[in-house]
Amino acid sequence: MFIPTLSDGPISIRPIRVRDARPLERELVENRSWLRTWEATSPHGPSSFDTRTSIRSLLANARAGLGLPFVLEWEGELAGQLNVSSISYGSVASASIGYWVSERFAGKGITPTGVALATDYCFYSVGLHRVEICIRPENGPSLRVVEKLGFRYEGLRRRYIHINGDWRDHFCFALVREELAGGVLKRWKAGDVPAGEGSVPEAERAAAAQPLPIDPRR
């Protein structure tokens, strides 16, 4: 699948490359404490991670038409990653988006701009119908991203993804193409995101704060 370079002002998303391995490793090491809380892990225990191998896997997935792996950039400098994954076609026509940004670039609007660019590309170039983002209830910065862009809250997914050593609950947000007349980026920049869109109902926040009962016999 073709992976474009998309920009808005100083912010760009571009295709990830194998030669990004070293700068990505540097950012990941320098931002270890910043990112660890939100880092996907294996339920089978600690495993080694090789950035170069990971990039090759992402690119192979893209060639199969199942993903769009991007690097986030600020004025041409690597600032993080954004990955469109689980692309499905046909009667589903959907995908998921995940991302991280280095702490030193936080607050520059990189993440919402990157998500908006990627979502618009999925809708209007790839031809997808639905894009979703799943976020841990404790991840305030990411929750503000979906609220800014107007991703609609769809519900709580219990013990959904293995993060930082355990199965974690996630809030799910999504947009479908019919909700947008001119795209995610245009609506956000114009200030036309409906008030309250992307907010989580208080009852759902309360539910997420309650641990899920686990059968001790398991």
Salt bridges, closest charged atoms under 4 A:
ASP8 OD2 - LYS189 NZ 3.06
ASP20 OD1 - ARG14 NH2 2.79
GLU27 OE2 - ARG104 NH2 2.56
GLU39 OE1 - ARG32 NH1 2.68
GLU73 OE2 - ARG14 NE 2.73
GLU77 OE2 - ARG104 NH1 3.00
GLU132 OE1 - ARG130 NH1 3.07
GLU132 OE1 - ARG157 NH2 3.14
GLU138 OE1 - ARG136 NE 3.17
GLU154 OE1 - ARG130 NH2 2.37
GLU154 OE2 - ARG152 NH1 2.79
ASP166 OD1 - ARG159 NH2 3.93
ASP169 OD2 - ARG158 NH1 2.50
GLU178 OE1 - HIS129 ND1 3.22
GLU179 OE2 - ARG152 NH2 2.73
ASP215 OD2 - ARG217 NH2 2.87
